[in-house]
Every structure is written in C-alpha cells, then in structure tokens.
C-alpha cells in the first residue's frame, strides 16, 4: 500500500476532507496511482514537498483504526483527483 507524506516526514500522512468535513487518508494499492496523484498535487504552487511512501497494509490500516482515523483504499479501478480547494 502507498500513502503520501510530507517529504522526509513519514508521520505526516496526507489526507483530504470528505462531504462531512472529516479528514480521510487515501491509501493507494498501486504505486503508479499514488505517483500520478502526487504529480497532480505538485502542479499547485502552494503544495508542500511530499513523497510517496510504501507501507505494509496492516500497519497503515491498523494505525488508522487504532486512532479512529477514516481512510479509503484506492484500488487500480479508482481514479482520484485532488480537490480544487485542497490548499
């Protein structure tokens, strides 16, 4: 599984807000999809430096569940685009 983090700071996992203004962590199954999403983010001048980090699925999902942090598994069949009001 792959997540986006602040560069050199894997504890700072990227999240987006859902319709209910809850932060949701996108967890990508495919590295290319995470890379593509990051490239879209980097097009925004206000985007901080971020990187794609590989994590074992049980580690990232377990950490989210332990903290009550909502997450979404982004499969190869999903197409995720950063929200317009991201930053």
Biopython code that builds the backbone (N, CA, C, O; Angstrom):
import numpy as np
from Bio.PDB.StructureBuilder import StructureBuilder

atoms = [
    (1, "UNK", "N", (0.852, -1.166, 0.000)),
    (1, "UNK", "CA", (0.000, 0.000, 0.000)),
    (1, "UNK", "C", (0.904, 1.238, 0.000)),
    (1, "UNK", "O", (2.054, 1.189, 0.436)),
    (2, "UNK", "N", (0.354, 2.340, -0.498)),
    (2, "UNK", "CA", (1.133, 3.564, -0.635)),
    (2, "UNK", "C", (0.325, 4.753, -0.126)),
    (2, "UNK", "O", (-0.871, 4.872, -0.392)),
    (3, "UNK", "N", (1.004, 5.625, 0.610)),
    (3, "UNK", "CA", (0.388, 6.867, 1.095)),
    (3, "UNK", "C", (1.296, 8.024, 0.718)),
    (3, "UNK", "O", (2.465, 7.834, 0.382)),
    (4, "UNK", "N", (0.744, 9.216, 0.779)),
    (4, "UNK", "CA", (1.526, 10.425, 0.564)),
    (4, "UNK", "C", (1.873, 11.009, 1.923)),
    (4, "UNK", "O", (1.033, 11.062, 2.822)),
    (5, "UNK", "N", (3.114, 11.445, 2.063)),
    (5, "UNK", "CA", (3.554, 12.064, 3.313)),
    (5, "UNK", "C", (4.331, 13.333, 2.993)),
    (5, "UNK", "O", (4.741, 13.560, 1.855)),
    (6, "UNK", "N", (4.525, 14.146, 4.011)),
    (6, "UNK", "CA", (5.430, 15.268, 3.851)),
    (6, "UNK", "C", (6.818, 14.699, 3.601)),
    (6, "UNK", "O", (7.194, 13.689, 4.195)),
    (7, "UNK", "N", (7.574, 15.338, 2.729)),
    (7, "UNK", "CA", (8.899, 14.830, 2.390)),
    (7, "UNK", "C", (9.758, 14.695, 3.640)),
    (7, "UNK", "O", (9.842, 15.619, 4.448)),
    (8, "UNK", "N", (10.390, 13.550, 3.791)),
    (8, "UNK", "CA", (11.257, 13.233, 4.938)),
    (8, "UNK", "C", (10.528, 13.261, 6.278)),
    (8, "UNK", "O", (11.153, 13.427, 7.325)),
    (9, "UNK", "N", (9.224, 13.101, 6.244)),
    (9, "UNK", "CA", (8.432, 13.100, 7.481)),
    (9, "UNK", "C", (7.273, 12.106, 7.326)),
    (9, "UNK", "O", (6.127, 12.524, 7.161)),
    (10, "UNK", "N", (7.555, 10.802, 7.376)),
    (10, "UNK", "CA", (6.510, 9.813, 7.111)),
    (10, "UNK", "C", (5.376, 9.809, 8.132)),
    (10, "UNK", "O", (4.349, 9.170, 7.902)),
    (11, "UNK", "N", (5.537, 10.507, 9.253)),
    (11, "UNK", "CA", (4.448, 10.590, 10.225)),
    (11, "UNK", "C", (3.356, 11.556, 9.773)),
    (11, "UNK", "O", (2.229, 11.485, 10.263)),
    (12, "UNK", "N", (3.673, 12.451, 8.853)),
    (12, "UNK", "CA", (2.705, 13.432, 8.370)),
    (12, "UNK", "C", (1.977, 12.919, 7.149)),
    (12, "UNK", "O", (2.292, 13.321, 6.029)),
    (13, "UNK", "N", (1.010, 12.041, 7.342)),
    (13, "UNK", "CA", (0.293, 11.408, 6.233)),
    (13, "UNK", "C", (-0.754, 12.368, 5.660)),
    (13, "UNK", "O", (-1.500, 13.010, 6.400)),
    (14, "UNK", "N", (-0.792, 12.449, 4.344)),
    (14, "UNK", "CA", (-1.711, 13.310, 3.606)),
    (14, "UNK", "C", (-3.152, 12.820, 3.757)),
    (14, "UNK", "O", (-3.412, 11.617, 3.759)),
    (15, "UNK", "N", (-4.074, 13.761, 3.881)),
    (15, "UNK", "CA", (-5.493, 13.425, 3.928)),
    (15, "UNK", "C", (-6.294, 14.483, 3.187)),
    (15, "UNK", "O", (-5.805, 15.581, 2.922)),
    (16, "UNK", "N", (-7.525, 14.138, 2.860)),
    (16, "UNK", "CA", (-8.467, 15.066, 2.232)),
    (16, "UNK", "C", (-9.727, 15.112, 3.084)),
    (16, "UNK", "O", (-9.956, 14.233, 3.915)),
    (17, "UNK", "N", (-10.539, 16.135, 2.876)),
    (17, "UNK", "CA", (-11.802, 16.247, 3.603)),
    (17, "UNK", "C", (-12.927, 15.636, 2.777)),
    (17, "UNK", "O", (-12.999, 15.829, 1.564)),
    (18, "UNK", "N", (-13.804, 14.894, 3.455)),
    (18, "UNK", "CA", (-14.963, 14.327, 2.769)),
    (18, "UNK", "C", (-16.134, 15.304, 2.854)),
    (18, "UNK", "O", (-15.970, 16.446, 3.281)),
    (19, "UNK", "N", (-17.310, 14.845, 2.445)),
    (19, "UNK", "CA", (-18.508, 15.694, 2.426)),
    (19, "UNK", "C", (-18.909, 16.180, 3.819)),
    (19, "UNK", "O", (-19.565, 17.214, 3.953)),
    (20, "UNK", "N", (-18.519, 15.441, 4.846)),
    (20, "UNK", "CA", (-18.867, 15.784, 6.227)),
    (20, "UNK", "C", (-17.714, 16.500, 6.945)),
    (20, "UNK", "O", (-17.712, 16.596, 8.172)),
    (21, "UNK", "N", (-16.740, 16.999, 6.184)),
    (21, "UNK", "CA", (-15.564, 17.689, 6.712)),
    (21, "UNK", "C", (-14.726, 16.833, 7.650)),
    (21, "UNK", "O", (-14.093, 17.347, 8.573)),
    (22, "UNK", "N", (-14.724, 15.533, 7.413)),
    (22, "UNK", "CA", (-13.837, 14.619, 8.145)),
    (22, "UNK", "C", (-12.613, 14.363, 7.288)),
    (22, "UNK", "O", (-12.721, 14.221, 6.070)),
    (23, "UNK", "N", (-11.449, 14.304, 7.921)),
    (23, "UNK", "CA", (-10.225, 14.005, 7.192)),
    (23, "UNK", "C", (-10.156, 12.510, 6.893)),
    (23, "UNK", "O", (-10.325, 11.676, 7.782)),
    (24, "UNK", "N", (-9.907, 12.190, 5.634)),
    (24, "UNK", "CA", (-9.831, 10.805, 5.175)),
    (24, "UNK", "C", (-8.472, 10.605, 4.505)),
    (24, "UNK", "O", (-8.065, 11.399, 3.657)),
    (25, "UNK", "N", (-7.783, 9.545, 4.891)),
    (25, "UNK", "CA", (-6.480, 9.233, 4.310)),
    (25, "UNK", "C", (-6.672, 8.326, 3.098)),
    (25, "UNK", "O", (-7.202, 7.224, 3.233)),
    (26, "UNK", "N", (-6.248, 8.772, 1.917)),
    (26, "UNK", "CA", (-6.290, 7.873, 0.761)),
    (26, "UNK", "C", (-5.101, 6.910, 0.825)),
    (26, "UNK", "O", (-3.953, 7.333, 0.966)),
    (27, "UNK", "N", (-5.389, 5.625, 0.721)),
    (27, "UNK", "CA", (-4.357, 4.588, 0.729)),
    (27, "UNK", "C", (-4.412, 3.899, -0.634)),
    (27, "UNK", "O", (-5.386, 3.224, -0.966)),
    (28, "UNK", "N", (-3.368, 4.080, -1.398)),
    (28, "UNK", "CA", (-3.323, 3.572, -2.765)),
    (28, "UNK", "C", (-2.780, 2.141, -2.794)),
    (28, "UNK", "O", (-1.783, 1.832, -2.141)),
    (29, "UNK", "N", (-3.444, 1.277, -3.555)),
    (29, "UNK", "CA", (-2.957, -0.086, -3.727)),
    (29, "UNK", "C", (-1.830, -0.150, -4.756)),
    (29, "UNK", "O", (-0.974, -1.033, -4.690)),
    (30, "UNK", "N", (-1.831, 0.781, -5.701)),
    (30, "UNK", "CA", (-0.872, 0.761, -6.805)),
    (30, "UNK", "C", (0.022, 2.002, -6.724)),
    (30, "UNK", "O", (-0.472, 3.125, -6.636)),
    (31, "UNK", "N", (1.326, 1.791, -6.754)),
    (31, "UNK", "CA", (2.272, 2.904, -6.634)),
    (31, "UNK", "C", (2.108, 3.922, -7.756)),
    (31, "UNK", "O", (2.198, 5.125, -7.512)),
    (32, "UNK", "N", (1.870, 3.465, -8.976)),
    (32, "UNK", "CA", (1.696, 4.396, -10.102)),
    (32, "UNK", "C", (0.535, 5.351, -9.862)),
    (32, "UNK", "O", (0.611, 6.521, -10.239)),
    (33, "UNK", "N", (-0.527, 4.874, -9.247)),
    (33, "UNK", "CA", (-1.671, 5.741, -8.946)),
    (33, "UNK", "C", (-1.299, 6.791, -7.902)),
    (33, "UNK", "O", (-1.705, 7.947, -8.014)),
    (34, "UNK", "N", (-0.539, 6.399, -6.898)),
    (34, "UNK", "CA", (-0.077, 7.355, -5.886)),
    (34, "UNK", "C", (0.848, 8.382, -6.519)),
    (34, "UNK", "O", (0.750, 9.572, -6.218)),
    (35, "UNK", "N", (1.743, 7.938, -7.393)),
    (35, "UNK", "CA", (2.650, 8.849, -8.093)),
    (35, "UNK", "C", (1.880, 9.843, -8.958)),
    (35, "UNK", "O", (2.199, 11.032, -8.984)),
    (36, "UNK", "N", (0.877, 9.355, -9.657)),
    (36, "UNK", "CA", (0.061, 10.209, -10.531)),
    (36, "UNK", "C", (-0.674, 11.268, -9.710)),
    (36, "UNK", "O", (-0.742, 12.431, -10.107)),
    (37, "UNK", "N", (-1.221, 10.863, -8.573)),
    (37, "UNK", "CA", (-1.920, 11.807, -7.694)),
    (37, "UNK", "C", (-0.936, 12.866, -7.172)),
    (37, "UNK", "O", (-1.259, 14.053, -7.131)),
    (38, "UNK", "N", (0.243, 12.434, -6.784)),
    (38, "UNK", "CA", (1.246, 13.369, -6.290)),
    (38, "UNK", "C", (1.654, 14.361, -7.375)),
    (38, "UNK", "O", (1.842, 15.543, -7.087)),
    (39, "UNK", "N", (1.792, 13.903, -8.606)),
    (39, "UNK", "CA", (2.118, 14.820, -9.701)),
    (39, "UNK", "C", (1.046, 15.892, -9.866)),
    (39, "UNK", "O", (1.363, 17.052, -10.132)),
    (40, "UNK", "N", (-0.207, 15.514, -9.712)),
    (40, "UNK", "CA", (-1.292, 16.491, -9.798)),
    (40, "UNK", "C", (-1.201, 17.505, -8.658)),
    (40, "UNK", "O", (-1.448, 18.694, -8.854)),
    (41, "UNK", "N", (-0.847, 17.029, -7.477)),
    (41, "UNK", "CA", (-0.703, 17.935, -6.340)),
    (41, "UNK", "C", (0.443, 18.921, -6.551)),
    (41, "UNK", "O", (0.329, 20.100, -6.216)),
    (42, "UNK", "N", (1.546, 18.428, -7.110)),
    (42, "UNK", "CA", (2.736, 19.263, -7.302)),
    (42, "UNK", "C", (2.505, 20.396, -8.291)),
    (42, "UNK", "O", (3.282, 21.350, -8.330)),
    (43, "UNK", "N", (1.449, 20.305, -9.087)),
    (43, "UNK", "CA", (1.119, 21.382, -10.025)),
    (43, "UNK", "C", (0.600, 22.631, -9.309)),
    (43, "UNK", "O", (0.519, 23.707, -9.900)),
    (44, "UNK", "N", (0.257, 22.477, -8.051)),
    (44, "UNK", "CA", (-0.263, 23.591, -7.269)),
    (44, "UNK", "C", (0.895, 24.276, -6.545)),
    (44, "UNK", "O", (1.660, 23.624, -5.834)),
    (45, "UNK", "N", (1.021, 25.592, -6.727)),
    (45, "UNK", "CA", (2.163, 26.293, -6.132)),
    (45, "UNK", "C", (2.201, 26.221, -4.610)),
    (45, "UNK", "O", (3.280, 26.307, -4.022)),
    (46, "UNK", "N", (1.076, 26.069, -3.972)),
    (46, "UNK", "CA", (1.038, 26.076, -2.509)),
    (46, "UNK", "C", (1.238, 24.687, -1.893)),
    (46, "UNK", "O", (1.179, 24.531, -0.673)),
    (47, "UNK", "N", (1.470, 23.695, -2.730)),
    (47, "UNK", "CA", (1.628, 22.323, -2.231)),
    (47, "UNK", "C", (2.990, 22.159, -1.555)),
    (47, "UNK", "O", (4.017, 22.482, -2.152)),
    (48, "UNK", "N", (3.009, 21.657, -0.311)),
    (48, "UNK", "CA", (4.303, 21.396, 0.332)),
    (48, "UNK", "C", (4.994, 20.215, -0.350)),
    (48, "UNK", "O", (4.358, 19.462, -1.087)),
    (49, "UNK", "N", (6.275, 20.058, -0.106)),
    (49, "UNK", "CA", (7.017, 18.939, -0.690)),
    (49, "UNK", "C", (6.538, 17.641, -0.048)),
    (49, "UNK", "O", (6.566, 17.479, 1.172)),
    (50, "UNK", "N", (6.099, 16.728, -0.901)),
    (50, "UNK", "CA", (5.589, 15.446, -0.430)),
    (50, "UNK", "C", (6.229, 14.324, -1.221)),
    (50, "UNK", "O", (6.861, 14.545, -2.254)),
    (51, "UNK", "N", (6.051, 13.116, -0.714)),
    (51, "UNK", "CA", (6.581, 11.936, -1.377)),
    (51, "UNK", "C", (5.642, 10.756, -1.167)),
    (51, "UNK", "O", (4.798, 10.766, -0.271)),
    (52, "UNK", "N", (5.803, 9.747, -2.005)),
    (52, "UNK", "CA", (5.042, 8.508, -1.888)),
    (52, "UNK", "C", (5.844, 7.557, -0.997)),
    (52, "UNK", "O", (7.042, 7.363, -1.197)),
    (53, "UNK", "N", (5.165, 6.974, -0.018)),
    (53, "UNK", "CA", (5.815, 6.048, 0.908)),
    (53, "UNK", "C", (5.055, 4.725, 0.887)),
    (53, "UNK", "O", (3.828, 4.695, 0.986)),
    (54, "UNK", "N", (5.803, 3.639, 0.756)),
    (54, "UNK", "CA", (5.194, 2.312, 0.792)),
    (54, "UNK", "C", (5.078, 1.852, 2.236)),
    (54, "UNK", "O", (6.015, 1.996, 3.021)),
    (55, "UNK", "N", (3.926, 1.298, 2.580)),
    (55, "UNK", "CA", (3.691, 0.789, 3.925)),
    (55, "UNK", "C", (2.976, -0.558, 3.820)),
    (55, "UNK", "O", (2.200, -0.791, 2.893)),
    (56, "UNK", "N", (3.241, -1.414, 4.758)),
    (56, "UNK", "CA", (2.504, -2.671, 4.829)),
    (56, "UNK", "C", (1.040, -2.341, 5.113)),
    (56, "UNK", "O", (0.742, -1.454, 5.913)),
    (57, "UNK", "N", (0.135, -3.055, 4.457)),
    (57, "UNK", "CA", (-1.285, -2.740, 4.613)),
    (57, "UNK", "C", (-1.740, -2.832, 6.063)),
    (57, "UNK", "O", (-2.500, -1.978, 6.520)),
    (58, "UNK", "N", (-1.294, -3.845, 6.795)),
    (58, "UNK", "CA", (-1.740, -3.990, 8.186)),
    (58, "UNK", "C", (-1.201, -2.863, 9.074)),
    (58, "UNK", "O", (-1.807, -2.547, 10.097)),
    (59, "UNK", "N", (-0.086, -2.263, 8.701)),
    (59, "UNK", "CA", (0.488, -1.173, 9.502)),
    (59, "UNK", "C", (-0.336, 0.106, 9.338)),
    (59, "UNK", "O", (-0.767, 0.698, 10.328)),
    (60, "UNK", "N", (-0.555, 0.532, 8.095)),
    (60, "UNK", "CA", (-1.277, 1.796, 7.884)),
    (60, "UNK", "C", (-2.751, 1.651, 8.244)),
    (60, "UNK", "O", (-3.323, 2.551, 8.859)),
    (61, "UNK", "N", (-3.371, 0.546, 7.876)),
    (61, "UNK", "CA", (-4.786, 0.352, 8.206)),
    (61, "UNK", "C", (-4.958, 0.207, 9.714)),
    (61, "UNK", "O", (-5.890, 0.772, 10.287)),
    (62, "UNK", "N", (-4.073, -0.542, 10.362)),
    (62, "UNK", "CA", (-4.131, -0.695, 11.814)),
    (62, "UNK", "C", (-3.946, 0.630, 12.538)),
    (62, "UNK", "O", (-4.641, 0.909, 13.515)),
    (63, "UNK", "N", (-3.003, 1.455, 12.057)),
    (63, "UNK", "CA", (-2.779, 2.766, 12.679)),
    (63, "UNK", "C", (-4.018, 3.643, 12.540)),
    (63, "UNK", "O", (-4.401, 4.335, 13.484)),
    (64, "UNK", "N", (-4.639, 3.617, 11.376)),
    (64, "UNK", "CA", (-5.867, 4.402, 11.171)),
    (64, "UNK", "C", (-6.978, 3.907, 12.102)),
    (64, "UNK", "O", (-7.651, 4.707, 12.753)),
    (65, "UNK", "N", (-7.162, 2.611, 12.159)),
    (65, "UNK", "CA", (-8.219, 2.042, 13.001)),
    (65, "UNK", "C", (-7.965, 2.333, 14.472)),
    (65, "UNK", "O", (-8.901, 2.666, 15.199)),
    (66, "UNK", "N", (-6.714, 2.214, 14.933)),
    (66, "UNK", "CA", (-6.382, 2.488, 16.337)),
    (66, "UNK", "C", (-6.700, 3.930, 16.722)),
    (66, "UNK", "O", (-7.075, 4.202, 17.862)),
    (67, "UNK", "N", (-6.550, 4.852, 15.772)),
    (67, "UNK", "CA", (-6.766, 6.279, 16.044)),
    (67, "UNK", "C", (-8.167, 6.752, 15.655)),
    (67, "UNK", "O", (-8.508, 7.921, 15.834)),
    (68, "UNK", "N", (-8.964, 5.842, 15.127)),
    (68, "UNK", "CA", (-10.300, 6.244, 14.672)),
    (68, "UNK", "C", (-10.233, 7.159, 13.455)),
    (68, "UNK", "O", (-11.138, 7.962, 13.224)),
    (69, "UNK", "N", (-9.164, 7.036, 12.681)),
    (69, "UNK", "CA", (-8.938, 7.880, 11.503)),
    (69, "UNK", "C", (-9.587, 7.244, 10.273)),
    (69, "UNK", "O", (-9.220, 6.134, 9.889)),
    (70, "UNK", "N", (-10.540, 7.930, 9.657)),
    (70, "UNK", "CA", (-11.125, 7.378, 8.429)),
    (70, "UNK", "C", (-10.076, 7.261, 7.319)),
    (70, "UNK", "O", (-9.176, 8.094, 7.209)),
    (71, "UNK", "N", (-10.210, 6.219, 6.504)),
    (71, "UNK", "CA", (-9.316, 6.020, 5.372)),
    (71, "UNK", "C", (-10.123, 5.430, 4.230)),
    (71, "UNK", "O", (-11.231, 4.927, 4.416)),
    (72, "UNK", "N", (-9.540, 5.506, 3.048)),
    (72, "UNK", "CA", (-10.180, 4.940, 1.866)),
    (72, "UNK", "C", (-9.116, 4.218, 1.054)),
    (72, "UNK", "O", (-8.063, 4.778, 0.749)),
    (73, "UNK", "N", (-9.402, 2.972, 0.710)),
    (73, "UNK", "CA", (-8.495, 2.197, -0.125)),
    (73, "UNK", "C", (-8.774, 2.570, -1.582)),
    (73, "UNK", "O", (-9.891, 2.403, -2.073)),
    (74, "UNK", "N", (-7.751, 3.074, -2.261)),
    (74, "UNK", "CA", (-7.877, 3.460, -3.664)),
    (74, "UNK", "C", (-7.330, 2.300, -4.491)),
    (74, "UNK", "O", (-6.125, 2.044, -4.495)),
    (75, "UNK", "N", (-8.222, 1.603, -5.189)),
    (75, "UNK", "CA", (-7.831, 0.438, -5.982)),
    (75, "UNK", "C", (-7.381, 0.861, -7.381)),
    (75, "UNK", "O", (-7.483, 2.029, -7.753)),
    (76, "UNK", "N", (-6.891, -0.092, -8.132)),
    (76, "UNK", "CA", (-6.465, 0.174, -9.509)),
    (76, "UNK", "C", (-7.632, 0.622, -10.378)),
    (76, "UNK", "O", (-7.422, 1.270, -11.404)),
    (77, "UNK", "N", (-8.861, 0.286, -9.985)),
    (77, "UNK", "CA", (-10.046, 0.671, -10.744)),
    (77, "UNK", "C", (-10.559, 2.060, -10.395)),
    (77, "UNK", "O", (-11.454, 2.570, -11.069)),
    (78, "UNK", "N", (-10.011, 2.681, -9.355)),
    (78, "UNK", "CA", (-10.443, 4.017, -8.930)),
    (78, "UNK", "C", (-9.593, 5.082, -9.604)),
    (78, "UNK", "O", (-8.435, 4.850, -9.950)),
    (79, "UNK", "N", (-10.189, 6.246, -9.781)),
    (79, "UNK", "CA", (-9.456, 7.388, -10.331)),
    (79, "UNK", "C", (-9.696, 8.559, -9.392)),
    (79, "UNK", "O", (-10.802, 9.095, -9.332)),
    (80, "UNK", "N", (-8.675, 8.953, -8.668)),
    (80, "UNK", "CA", (-8.787, 10.005, -7.671)),
    (80, "UNK", "C", (-8.108, 11.269, -8.173)),
    (80, "UNK", "O", (-6.974, 11.230, -8.651)),
    (81, "UNK", "N", (-8.815, 12.394, -8.061)),
    (81, "UNK", "CA", (-8.301, 13.700, -8.466)),
    (81, "UNK", "C", (-8.291, 14.590, -7.233)),
    (81, "UNK", "O", (-9.272, 14.611, -6.490)),
    (82, "UNK", "N", (-7.205, 15.329, -6.994)),
    (82, "UNK", "CA", (-7.183, 16.227, -5.832)),
    (82, "UNK", "C", (-8.326, 17.245, -5.898)),
    (82, "UNK", "O", (-8.667, 17.733, -6.976)),
    (83, "UNK", "N", (-8.911, 17.560, -4.747)),
    (83, "UNK", "CA", (-9.979, 18.566, -4.741)),
    (83, "UNK", "C", (-9.442, 19.944, -5.102)),
    (83, "UNK", "O", (-8.269, 20.239, -4.877)),
    (84, "UNK", "N", (-10.304, 20.784, -5.663)),
    (84, "UNK", "CA", (-9.905, 22.137, -6.070)),
    (84, "UNK", "C", (-9.480, 22.994, -4.890)),
    (84, "UNK", "O", (-8.558, 23.801, -5.008)),
    (85, "UNK", "N", (-10.142, 22.826, -3.761)),
    (85, "UNK", "CA", (-9.867, 23.677, -2.589)),
    (85, "UNK", "C", (-8.898, 23.001, -1.627)),
    (85, "UNK", "O", (-9.016, 23.134, -0.408)),
    (86, "UNK", "N", (-7.948, 22.281, -2.189)),
    (86, "UNK", "CA", (-7.030, 21.477, -1.398)),
    (86, "UNK", "C", (-6.223, 22.293, -0.395)),
    (86, "UNK", "O", (-6.212, 21.983, 0.796)),
    (87, "UNK", "N", (-5.559, 23.317, -0.867)),
    (87, "UNK", "CA", (-4.651, 24.065, -0.003)),
    (87, "UNK", "C", (-4.973, 25.534, -0.111)),
    (87, "UNK", "O", (-4.326, 26.357, 0.538)),
]
sb = StructureBuilder()
sb.init_structure("model")
sb.init_model(0)
sb.init_chain("A")
sb.init_seg("    ")
for serial, (resi, resn, name, xyz) in enumerate(atoms, 1):
    if name == "N":
        sb.init_residue(resn, " ", resi, " ")
    sb.init_atom(name, np.array(xyz, "f"), 0.0, 1.0, " ", f" {name:<3s}", serial, name[0])
structure = sb.get_structure()
